[in-house]
Amino acid sequence: MKQRELGRSGLMVSEMCLGTMTFGTQTPEAEAHAQMDMALESGVNFWDCAEMYPVNPLRKETQGDSERILGTWFEKTGRRGEVVLATKHSGAGHMNVRSGAPISAKTIPEAVEGSLKRLRTDVIDLYQFHWPNRGSYMFRQNWRYDPSGQDRAETIAHMEEALDALQREVERGTIRAFGLSNESAWGTCQWLAAAERTGGPRVASVQNEYSLLCRLYDTDMAEMSVNEDVGLLAFSPLGAGYLSGKYQGGKVPEGSRMDFVPQMGGRHGPRVLEAVEAYLDIAREHGLDPVQMALAWTLTRPFMGASIFGATTLGQLEHALGAAEVTLSGEVLEEIDAVHRQHPMPF
């Protein structure tokens, strides 16, 4: 498994990252522990979580269980030191956590302490803000995104205040690096500038959605990543499971994401199935597994920090891990780009 430096943080992480958002709902604790064993033995030393997980479905009574399951594995195995651990502070409006309070200097210490307790660890390697207080064009909000109501001075003041609180956590030894999620190029650059002014922690990564079906990152965000050494942590690199082909023909496998969340977070619709079929055709033509092709493609991108993949079962995890050994030919990459031009942003 190849390793990459996470921004300028000095943290070396595997190019594939284990996503844990199903731990506690679709994936029971024993299965999750087996996944962590397999991931680490396969060289995946980078694991991502969030205080609001698990999902599918999101429920107040299960909030935090994904972190708790990681914590019981760390306690049982004693292998916390072998893992680069990432988690996230929920943003404004998520009522299951702190009644929907926005990210602030007040909520940061409380959120960090809560995650540390659930994770049964003394330090979080990468601490991320799940989405910005001012809103985001992610989660299919790009179609009607309107930033005209933002208050620039308020945003900058919030960033400086938050960085000061994060720096205190760095000094306490509770976090090592800072990352963003669901951010824009302008927002990321403002965080970088604020860190230079204040001496607070520099952004190491941005966790945004990225896959063959969602390529919003390819332009302004890509340029920012390359020039500022801020790597993308791609979430949903399999298009929430669509790119496996399991939903083609109207199929809804029992226990799958669509079984729990029929609209797939706004991704569901006829255009996505047409796009998926075109990518499946490429895989069939070249004798490639579609899951491994989709994951391997993300690893070719020049701005990639790591590709975050999740698995409901141990078998799915083993299958996905094979992507690390797949090399895509120039012909395959050209065909992928051709399909993207035919089916841009299908959800």
C-alpha positions as semicolon CSV with decimal commas, in nm:
position;residue;x (nm);y (nm);z (nm)
1;M;0,000;0,000;0,000
2;K;0,152;0,333;-0,106
3;Q;0,196;0,606;0,153
4;R;0,155;0,981;0,103
5;E;0,225;1,279;0,326
6;L;-0,091;1,448;0,447
7;G;-0,042;1,807;0,331
8;R;0,255;1,954;0,518
9;S;0,160;1,785;0,844
10;G;0,438;1,526;0,844
11;L;0,177;1,253;0,886
12;M;0,227;0,965;0,641
13;V;-0,096;0,793;0,545
14;S;-0,197;0,505;0,320
15;E;-0,343;0,617;-0,014
16;M;-0,657;0,421;0,072
17;C;-0,843;0,520;0,388
18;L;-1,092;0,306;0,580
19;G;-1,426;0,482;0,615
20;T;-1,624;0,383;0,923
21;M;-1,960;0,558;0,890
22;T;-2,155;0,229;0,880
23;F;-2,002;0,098;1,203
24;G;-2,290;0,061;1,446
25;T;-2,578;0,043;1,198
26;Q;-2,516;-0,159;0,881
27;T;-2,195;-0,303;1,025
28;P;-2,218;-0,455;1,376
29;E;-1,928;-0,423;1,620
30;A;-1,775;-0,769;1,568
31;E;-1,777;-0,725;1,189
32;A;-1,630;-0,375;1,226
33;H;-1,348;-0,510;1,443
34;A;-1,272;-0,775;1,180
35;Q;-1,262;-0,501;0,915
36;M;-1,013;-0,301;1,117
37;D;-0,794;-0,610;1,157
38;M;-0,801;-0,674;0,781
39;A;-0,744;-0,312;0,686
40;L;-0,437;-0,274;0,904
41;E;-0,289;-0,607;0,793
42;S;-0,337;-0,489;0,432
43;G;-0,143;-0,168;0,495
44;V;-0,440;0,068;0,537
45;N;-0,319;0,271;0,835
46;F;-0,550;0,571;0,780
47;W;-0,903;0,554;0,924
48;D;-1,176;0,818;0,908
49;C;-1,470;0,873;1,143
50;A;-1,695;1,154;1,270
51;E;-1,877;1,234;1,591
52;M;-2,214;1,219;1,407
53;Y;-2,160;0,865;1,271
54;P;-2,303;0,608;1,208
55;V;-2,532;0,682;0,916
56;N;-2,787;0,480;0,716
57;P;-2,991;0,587;0,897
58;L;-2,885;0,882;1,113
59;R;-3,040;0,853;1,460
60;K;-2,981;1,043;1,781
61;E;-2,969;0,718;1,980
62;T;-2,680;0,580;1,772
63;Q;-2,485;0,906;1,730
64;G;-2,123;0,849;1,833
65;D;-2,135;0,469;1,807
66;S;-1,885;0,455;1,518
67;E;-1,624;0,629;1,733
68;R;-1,712;0,403;2,026
69;I;-1,654;0,092;1,811
70;L;-1,314;0,220;1,704
71;G;-1,242;0,286;2,071
72;T;-1,324;-0,068;2,180
73;W;-1,096;-0,202;1,904
74;F;-0,808;0,022;2,017
75;E;-0,859;-0,091;2,377
76;K;-0,882;-0,459;2,282
77;T;-0,583;-0,469;2,047
78;G;-0,349;-0,205;2,186
79;R;-0,269;-0,101;1,827
80;R;-0,375;0,263;1,841
81;G;-0,018;0,373;1,763
82;E;-0,027;0,198;1,424
83;V;-0,324;0,401;1,298
84;V;-0,348;0,758;1,166
85;L;-0,688;0,846;1,310
86;A;-0,919;1,111;1,167
87;T;-1,253;1,231;1,298
88;K;-1,478;1,535;1,254
89;H;-1,659;1,810;1,444
90;S;-2,022;1,838;1,326
91;G;-2,133;2,170;1,183
92;A;-2,434;2,395;1,221
93;G;-2,779;2,247;1,184
94;H;-2,716;1,883;1,274
95;M;-2,959;1,858;1,564
96;N;-2,830;1,524;1,696
97;V;-2,506;1,689;1,811
98;R;-2,508;1,987;2,052
99;S;-2,862;2,076;1,931
100;G;-2,728;2,199;1,597
101;A;-2,478;2,451;1,736
102;P;-2,228;2,590;1,484
103;I;-1,854;2,532;1,509
104;S;-1,702;2,779;1,754
105;A;-1,425;2,828;2,006
106;K;-1,677;2,713;2,268
107;T;-1,779;2,389;2,093
108;I;-1,432;2,279;1,978
109;P;-1,293;2,173;2,321
110;E;-1,622;2,001;2,407
111;A;-1,630;1,815;2,076
112;V;-1,266;1,711;2,100
113;E;-1,315;1,576;2,452
114;G;-1,625;1,383;2,347
115;S;-1,445;1,219;2,056
116;L;-1,138;1,136;2,265
117;K;-1,358;0,968;2,525
118;R;-1,551;0,762;2,270
119;L;-1,236;0,671;2,077
120;R;-1,051;0,579;2,398
121;T;-0,742;0,766;2,290
122;D;-0,539;1,066;2,402
123;V;-0,491;1,220;2,060
124;I;-0,668;1,264;1,726
125;D;-0,424;1,271;1,436
126;L;-0,645;1,466;1,193
127;Y;-0,928;1,677;1,331
128;Q;-1,170;1,799;1,065
129;F;-1,461;2,041;1,045
130;H;-1,742;1,840;0,883
131;W;-1,893;2,134;0,691
132;P;-1,853;2,513;0,717
133;N;-2,079;2,731;0,929
134;R;-2,160;2,947;0,628
135;G;-2,298;2,651;0,432
136;S;-2,167;2,448;0,142
137;Y;-2,244;2,355;-0,216
138;M;-2,187;1,988;-0,134
139;F;-2,461;1,727;-0,079
140;R;-2,633;1,820;-0,409
141;Q;-2,675;2,182;-0,295
142;N;-2,458;2,292;-0,589
143;W;-2,761;2,316;-0,819
144;R;-2,902;2,618;-0,635
145;Y;-2,597;2,740;-0,443
146;D;-2,613;3,110;-0,353
147;P;-2,333;3,257;-0,138
148;S;-2,464;3,614;-0,163
149;G;-2,594;3,609;0,194
150;Q;-2,254;3,541;0,345
151;D;-2,087;3,796;0,572
152;R;-1,717;3,797;0,483
153;A;-1,600;3,975;0,799
154;E;-1,799;3,734;1,016
155;T;-1,654;3,435;0,832
156;I;-1,294;3,555;0,869
157;A;-1,344;3,634;1,239
158;H;-1,490;3,286;1,293
159;M;-1,189;3,124;1,120
160;E;-0,939;3,312;1,334
161;E;-1,131;3,230;1,652
162;A;-1,157;2,862;1,559
163;L;-0,787;2,839;1,471
164;D;-0,698;2,987;1,808
165;A;-0,907;2,719;1,980
166;L;-0,751;2,449;1,763
167;Q;-0,402;2,575;1,844
168;R;-0,478;2,535;2,213
169;E;-0,574;2,174;2,142
170;V;-0,248;2,122;1,952
171;E;-0,058;2,262;2,251
172;R;-0,255;2,033;2,484
173;G;-0,154;1,740;2,264
174;T;-0,510;1,636;2,178
175;I;-0,486;1,692;1,801
176;R;-0,194;1,675;1,557
177;A;-0,330;1,819;1,232
178;F;-0,632;2,007;1,103
179;G;-0,851;1,934;0,803
180;L;-1,165;2,064;0,635
181;S;-1,458;1,886;0,475
182;N;-1,722;1,993;0,223
183;E;-1,526;2,314;0,161
184;S;-1,477;2,543;-0,137
185;A;-1,158;2,681;-0,293
186;W;-1,227;3,028;-0,151
187;G;-1,300;2,890;0,194
188;T;-0,988;2,672;0,202
189;C;-0,767;2,962;0,090
190;Q;-0,913;3,183;0,362
191;W;-0,835;2,916;0,623
192;L;-0,478;2,900;0,489
193;A;-0,441;3,277;0,501
194;A;-0,583;3,292;0,853
195;A;-0,334;3,029;0,970
196;E;-0,048;3,240;0,832
197;R;-0,176;3,548;1,014
198;T;-0,250;3,381;1,346
199;G;0,003;3,099;1,365
200;G;-0,279;2,848;1,402
201;P;-0,271;2,499;1,248
202;R;-0,246;2,492;0,868
203;V;-0,507;2,303;0,668
204;A;-0,363;1,963;0,574
205;S;-0,652;1,819;0,375
206;V;-1,004;1,872;0,243
207;Q;-1,253;1,586;0,256
208;N;-1,500;1,637;-0,029
209;E;-1,710;1,401;-0,236
210;Y;-1,522;1,276;-0,542
211;S;-1,582;0,989;-0,781
212;L;-1,638;0,911;-1,147
213;L;-1,991;1,042;-1,088
214;C;-1,901;1,358;-0,894
215;R;-1,606;1,559;-1,025
216;L;-1,667;1,905;-0,881
217;Y;-1,310;1,897;-0,744
218;D;-1,146;1,885;-1,086
219;T;-1,106;2,259;-1,142
220;D;-1,060;2,529;-0,878
221;M;-1,021;2,285;-0,588
222;A;-0,762;2,084;-0,782
223;E;-0,556;2,395;-0,850
224;M;-0,573;2,493;-0,483
225;S;-0,468;2,143;-0,374
226;V;-0,164;2,127;-0,601
227;N;-0,038;2,478;-0,529
228;E;-0,106;2,481;-0,155
229;D;-0,019;2,119;-0,063
230;V;-0,370;2,046;0,062
231;G;-0,464;1,694;-0,045
232;L;-0,813;1,572;-0,124
233;L;-0,958;1,302;0,096
234;A;-1,219;1,168;-0,144
235;F;-1,538;1,046;0,018
236;S;-1,791;0,829;-0,166
237;P;-1,534;0,727;-0,434
238;L;-1,777;0,451;-0,537
239;G;-2,063;0,698;-0,580
240;A;-2,238;0,568;-0,265
241;G;-2,219;0,217;-0,412
242;Y;-2,363;0,299;-0,756
243;L;-2,031;0,230;-0,932
244;S;-2,033;-0,131;-0,814
245;G;-2,331;-0,186;-1,044
246;K;-2,541;-0,334;-0,765
247;Y;-2,830;-0,090;-0,821
248;Q;-2,857;-0,142;-1,197
249;G;-3,188;-0,267;-1,331
250;G;-3,379;-0,133;-1,031
251;K;-3,213;-0,372;-0,786
252;V;-3,201;-0,275;-0,418
253;P;-2,993;-0,533;-0,226
254;E;-3,113;-0,599;0,127
255;G;-2,904;-0,410;0,382
256;S;-2,756;-0,174;0,120
257;R;-2,755;0,203;0,155
258;M;-3,050;0,238;-0,081
259;D;-3,244;-0,007;0,133
260;F;-3,213;0,239;0,423
261;V;-3,202;0,569;0,232
262;P;-3,404;0,532;-0,092
263;Q;-3,311;0,874;-0,234
264;M;-2,939;0,812;-0,168
265;G;-2,877;1,161;-0,036
266;G;-3,017;1,318;-0,352
267;R;-2,819;1,092;-0,587
268;H;-3,111;0,874;-0,701
269;G;-3,242;0,918;-1,054
270;P;-3,235;0,775;-1,408
271;R;-2,933;0,975;-1,525
272;V;-2,701;0,816;-1,271
273;L;-2,791;0,463;-1,385
274;E;-2,711;0,556;-1,745
275;A;-2,373;0,698;-1,644
276;V;-2,293;0,394;-1,431
277;E;-2,373;0,161;-1,721
278;A;-2,125;0,349;-1,940
279;Y;-1,850;0,303;-1,678
280;L;-1,946;-0,063;-1,635
281;D;-1,902;-0,104;-2,011
282;I;-1,543;0,021;-1,983
283;A;-1,472;-0,225;-1,703
284;R;-1,621;-0,514;-1,900
285;E;-1,434;-0,422;-2,216
286;H;-1,098;-0,418;-2,038
287;G;-1,153;-0,708;-1,800
288;L;-1,154;-0,486;-1,492
289;D;-1,357;-0,514;-1,176
290;P;-1,577;-0,199;-1,165
291;V;-1,525;-0,135;-0,794
292;Q;-1,150;-0,163;-0,826
293;M;-1,148;0,045;-1,145
294;A;-1,341;0,327;-0,978
295;L;-1,115;0,331;-0,672
296;A;-0,793;0,296;-0,873
297;W;-0,901;0,590;-1,091
298;T;-0,925;0,822;-0,789
299;L;-0,567;0,727;-0,694
300;T;-0,439;0,855;-1,030
301;R;-0,554;1,211;-0,965
302;P;-0,273;1,464;-0,906
303;F;-0,441;1,624;-0,603
304;M;-0,527;1,305;-0,416
305;G;-0,434;1,265;-0,052
306;A;-0,630;0,945;0,008
307;S;-0,945;0,775;-0,117
308;I;-1,189;0,691;0,162
309;F;-1,382;0,372;0,101
310;G;-1,629;0,201;0,329
311;A;-1,757;-0,154;0,337
312;T;-2,061;-0,304;0,502
313;T;-1,908;-0,653;0,512
314;L;-1,566;-0,811;0,537
315;G;-1,603;-0,953;0,189
316;Q;-1,670;-0,609;0,042
317;L;-1,363;-0,475;0,219
318;E;-1,138;-0,748;0,083
319;H;-1,277;-0,683;-0,266
320;A;-1,213;-0,307;-0,247
321;L;-0,858;-0,351;-0,117
322;G;-0,766;-0,508;-0,449
323;A;-0,778;-0,162;-0,607
324;A;-0,434;-0,089;-0,464
325;E;-0,287;-0,341;-0,709
326;V;-0,472;-0,212;-1,017
327;T;-0,298;0,005;-1,277
328;L;-0,524;0,170;-1,535
329;S;-0,394;0,200;-1,889
330;G;-0,390;0,524;-2,084
331;E;-0,666;0,383;-2,303
332;V;-0,890;0,320;-2,002
333;L;-0,826;0,670;-1,866
334;E;-0,915;0,824;-2,202
335;E;-1,237;0,624;-2,219
336;I;-1,326;0,732;-1,865
337;D;-1,283;1,096;-1,962
338;A;-1,498;1,043;-2,271
339;V;-1,780;0,900;-2,059
340;H;-1,747;1,191;-1,818
341;R;-1,801;1,435;-2,105
342;Q;-2,110;1,240;-2,209
343;H;-2,248;1,211;-1,852
344;P;-2,124;1,510;-1,648
345;M;-2,265;1,541;-1,295
346;P;-2,539;1,277;-1,331
347;F;-2,678;1,349;-0,984
